[in-house]
Each structure stands twice: as structure tokens, then as C-alpha cells.
Amino acid sequence: MIDSFLNFIAFEKRYSKHTISSYSIDLSQYIIFLESTFSISNPELADYQMIRTWILSLVENKIEPRTVNRKIATLKSFYKYLLRQNRITINPVDRIKAPKIQKRLPVFIEESHIDLLFKNIVFKDTFEDIRDRLILELLYATGIRLSELLALKNEHINLIDNSIRVLGKGNKQRVIPIHKNAKEIIQKYNIIKSQTFQQLNTENLILTDKGENAYPVFIQRIVKKYLTMISPADRKSPHVMRHTFATHMLNNGADLTAIKDLMGHSSLAATQIYTHNSIEKLKNIFKQAHPKA
């Protein structure tokens, strides 16, 4: 039934490859636990106490609460599927409570440091440097996810309308405007790409040094390399650039709903976390400016 469930979320629910992989790993670990602890290999025979025992074992082994919650979500989806398929009559996960997660403020790069990134670092007129500059420009200019950047194709770029078309979570499309600098670097990149590679077997925008499709670790290395040059922040990743985009937009007066739409969030709840950084900024301004502060 696990294979049937994974096919269901892949072809009917159209979940991302990353999500499907995570669900597959979670269910494999769950089955191993059932076999080793309760000597059963059929998850349809598991009950509330067995599932609760697995969750407690994860907590006792100091697994991150977010990871535990994801595994609970995996089981909830899986058992709902079994219920719909009439393989079980009672959902054993219904009473399982997810552990509380301490909210963390998103890490972002200061505006002054971003200025250093684009004004002080010298990018040479080579394919590699122009490509690196494009990666940084797109991440900061649009706030797109790493997976969305990797999926960008030439046909998704509209230089007449100054926008890009992005395929986000749940295969939802959105159009994001790009500014002049991003447009110019795209044009420059496309010219040098065609000069560097006479023949390409891909329509993807971002390529490796060998002209092949870029991959997550490749992008992560590039982002970390340049952010290390300009920022003392502990985390230096493509997702930090996404946080930076949202925080800077909000700090400079952008409407929260507009940021939500640009980032592809399904609800405002996910976007509201950026207001905390803005509130901290207002507190600092208040302390500096108010005579009684």
C-alpha cells in the first residue's frame, strides 16, 4: 500500500519530488520501527499506542520537533489514504498531537551587506562569474525558492514584460516582476551562454560550468561563497536570500499581501513571520528617536 500511496501523491496530488522522497523515507523508517518493536510489517495493523510509541522514541532520540511534525504529517496523509481506500475503519493518527515548535525568526542579510554584494564584489566577464551574479540577482530580486530557480527555463523569462513565470509548490504558477539590473544580467548571461556552449541539451536557465542542469548543492555552494564575503550571518543559503527579499520588501513599505503573492505562500500566516523583524527595527528606531525611550 505504501507504493500505491506514493503513486497517489505523485500523480494525483502532484506533490514535489522532494516531498515524495521525504514521505517515502518517513514511511520506511516507520515500518522498520513497527517490525523491530512490535513484529508487524503491515502498517494497517498498527494502532494509536504503536504510533505514539514511535513518536515518543523520536522525541527521546532528540529528533528536531519540525522533523517529528513532518513525520506525523506523513502518517496522517498515509492513514487518510488507507481510510479512503477502505483498508482501515479507524484512523489511528487522529489522536496524535504534534510537539510544539519554538518559532525562530528568519535569518536575513542586512541591506548594507547586500549593497556590498552587488556593488563591491567584482564579477568578471566569464560565463561562471556572470552565471553566479545572475543566481544572486534572481534570488534577491524575486525571493524564489531554490527549487523554483532550478526549474526556470528560458521560456519562463519575459524580457519585454520584465517578468518571470515560476512554478511553485503544488504546481501553482505565479508571475514575478524583475527589475532593470536583473533584466540586464539575464541578457548578458544569455549572450555569453550561447558563446560558451555551441550546443545545449537543456532549456534550463541556470547551468553548471559544463553546460549541464544546475542542482541544489551547486547553487548552495555558490550562494555560500559570496555571502561569506559580505556577511557575518550564521546561515548563508538560497533560503536566506528568500528571507532577505521578504524582509527588505516589508522594511521598505511593501504590503504584506503583495509579499505573500510574490513568494507563493498559500496564506498570510506564512508571510507574517517577517513582521517580527520589522517590529524589531521599529523598536530600535523608537529607542534612538524618542526622547523618553
ABEGO torsion letter per residue (X at the ends): XAAAAAAAAAAAAGBBAAAAAAAAAAAAAAAAAAAAAAGBABAAABBAAAAAAAAAAAAAAGBBAAAAAAAAAAAAAAAAAAAAAGABABBAAAABBBBBBBBBBBBBBBAAAAAAAAAABBBBABAAAAAAAAAAAAAAAAGBBAAAAAABBAAABBAAAGBBBBBBBGGBBBBBBBBAAAAAAAAAAAAAAAAABABBABABABBBAAGBBBBAAAAAAAAAAAAAAABABABBBAAAAAAAAAAAAAAAGBBAAAAAAAAGBABAAAAAAAAAAAAAAAAAAAAAABAAX
